[in-house]
């Protein structure tokens, strides 16, 4: 039965979101222990982790509900489009046999490259410092995604890095690595320009 298959597929897609939602709820409860370190008259250290976890819970719940609604109420044209797609696929099987494999191969390489880039970012934070490492990471990730306009890439990565530095160090009061040698000097200059002490 196609509807049962679609329902099962929807449930399979919802499993990661359900696991993530449960993990976020567990961490939300445990983040309450940070409240004992709060100073009188100041926001407690549990505020930001809990705020992020609440957003994560809402996103996961929305993704789960969206999957269920799409499965429960498929569009009327879906059966027709499935039939047309099946006929077209049968007619053009010889011409397009390699195209899906090529796309899957490219997606796999990009996924592995993204994982490697993220690992390199974490490993290089201590040496490059947060501002420089984050700007490089954002720029390379945009390039990895296939975008090629240099001006947009540079401005997005630099402004994104500055925004993260400002939020984490000026608003949230998180201590970030400044790097070593000339990278530390760059980080200190950036912090001074942003008014972060």
Secondary structure, 3 states (H helix, E strand, C coil): CHHHHHHHHHHHHHHHHHHHHHHHHHHHHHHHHHHHHCCCCCCCCHHHHHHHHHHHHHHHHHHHHHHHHHHHCCCCCHHHHHHHHHHHHHHCCCCCCCHHHHHHHHHHHHHHHHHHHHHHHHHHHHHHCHHHHHHHHHHHHHHHCCCCCHHHHHHHHHHHHHHHHHHHHHHCCCCCCCCCCHHHHHHHHHHHHHCCC
